Amino acid sequence: MTLSTISEELNLTELPRQSRVHAIFIMVLLGLFVFRVAAQILQLLAPTPILPAFEAWHSGTLPYGLLFAFQIVIIILAASFVRGLWIGQIKQNRRLGTVVAWIGGLYFAGSVARFVAGLTFAKQNLFLSAHLPGIFHIVLAVMVLTVAHYHLSNITGDEA
């Protein structure tokens, strides 16, 4: 066994472990997001005092039906990505990772800015002061940044 053969074997065994670590992290974030979607539906259909009111779960920017449809699409896309990571089907791509990193970074910065504004100088603004949606936008932004991290981590010149 040569040094290059050992190196190739390590790269082949490292990628599934690395992709599974990313998959697990995204699954945790996705679990939080699914909880948010389920909690809001529960509050719509059978309100319970242990959760915030239905209105607290969204800022009212979109009609709830449209918001729910977007949430289902996000869940399906994220679950599909997690599955692809878990079975080693998603190949790393530096260009895609760079684009996703920029999008995720801007989304994260905007989400944090919205959250901070809603807690401080813009408390009267209904959109900015909707704290639960603000938190979950941060969760989604971290999910996007995790996708970017996967695509950008441990890429050699041959894989880019």
N, C-alpha and C positions, 0 to 999 in steps of 0.2 A: 504494500500500500504506500503510495507516494504522498508527499505533503499536499500536493494539489488535490488529490483524491479525498484526503481527509477534510480539506477546506471545503470542497464541493459538498461532501456529506453533511458537514456542519451547517452550511447555508441551506441545504434542503430540509434539514430537521429544524432549524431555527425559524424558518418562515411560518410553518404551521403553528408553532408555539406563539410566535409574535402575533400572528393574525388572530389567534384565539384570545390572547390577552386583550387586544383591541375589541374583539367581539364581546367579551365579557363586560368590558367597560361600557360599550354602547348598549348592551342589554340592560345594565343597571339604569342608565339614563333613560332608555326607552321604557323601562318599568315605571319610572317616575312619571313620564309623560302619559303612559296608558292609565296610571292612577288618576291623573288630572282629568283625562277625557271621561273615565268611568265615574269619577266623583261628580263632575258637572252633570252628566246624564242622570245619575242617581238623584241629584238635587232637583232636576227638572221633573222627573217621573214620580219620585217618592221622597220628598224632602226629609232630611234628618237633621236634628240639632247638633250632631257631632261634627258636621262639616260646614264650611262657609256657605252662605246662600248662593243660589244659582248665579245671580248677577255678579258675584265676586269673582267668578271663574273666567270672565271675559270682559273686555273693555267696551263692548258694544260697537266696535268699529265695523265688524262684519255681522250680518244676520246669523243667528246661531246655526241654522241649517247649512249655510255655506262654510262657516267655521268648522263644523263637525265633519263635513266632507273633506276639507283640507287636512284635518287631524287624522282621519282614516287613511288618506293617501300617505301622509308622513309615517304613520305606523307601518303600513305595508312596505314602503320603500326602505325604512330602517330595518325591519325584520328581514327583508330580502337581502340587504347588505350584510347583516349579522350572519345569516345562513351562508352566504357566499364566503365570508371570512372564516367561518367555522370549518367549512369543508375545503378550504384552501383554493377556492375558485376565483378569487379576486386578485388579479395581478397588480402589483404596485406600479404606479405611473407617476413619475416626478412632475410632469407638466400638469396633470390633473390635480395632483397634491398641492402644487403651488397655487393654482386657481382656487381650489377649495379652501386653502389656508387664507387667502386674501378675503374671500367671501365670508368665511367663518370669523375672521378677525374683525371685519367691519360689522358683522351681525352681532358679535359679542360686545364690541365697544358700544354700539348703538343700544343694545339691550341693557347694559350696565348704566349707560348715561340716562336712559329712560327711567330705570329703576331709582337711581339716585335723585333725579329731578322730581319724581313722584313722591319721594320721601322728604324733600327739602323745599325748594323754591316753587315748585309747581303742584303743590298739594291740591289746589282747587281744580286742576285740569283732570277730568274724568279718565281720559286715556292714559295719561302719565301716572296717575295715582292708583291705577288698578294693579295692586301689588302681586296678586297670584299670577296673572298673565305675564307680568314682568319677570317673575322668577322662572316661569317655564320657558320664556324666550331665552333666558340665560342657559337653561338646561339644553334646549335645542341647539343653541350656538356652540356649546361645549361638545355636543354630539357631532356637529359639522367639523369642529376643530379636531376631534378624534379621528374622523375619516381622513382629514388632511394629514395628520400625524402618521397614520398607517401608510399612506402613499409616499410619504417623505422619509420614513425611517428605514435605515439600513439599506439604502439603494446604492448599488455600485454603478459605475459608468456603463456597464453592460446592460443593466436593467432599466435604465432611464428611457 
